[in-house]
Amino acid sequence: MSSSANAIYRRLRTLVAETLGVDEEEVTPDASFEEDLNIDHQELIDLMVAIEEEFDVTIPEEDMVTLKNIGDVVEYLEDKLA
């Protein structure tokens, strides 16, 4: 993981843990939103809005559906913020 991806991951991990009420240890790069973090569609939308606000990006709905785990979001944000 590059230094920028690592920095994004650290911020994202804290944000996800706070937003979903889970332990940061559960928020790993390969943690699936549905299977590992047990979030439903509305919680995922709320989380994406929180990510947009935290990182000052816009995530179109067609992109949201491709983001299946934490690592996907880190890569996506790294590309958007580059």
PyMOL commands that set and color helices and strands:
alter all, ss='L'
color gray80, all
select helices_A, chain A and resi 3-20+24-26+41-55+61-64+70-81
alter helices_A, ss='H'
color red, helices_A
deselect
rebuild
show_as cartoon
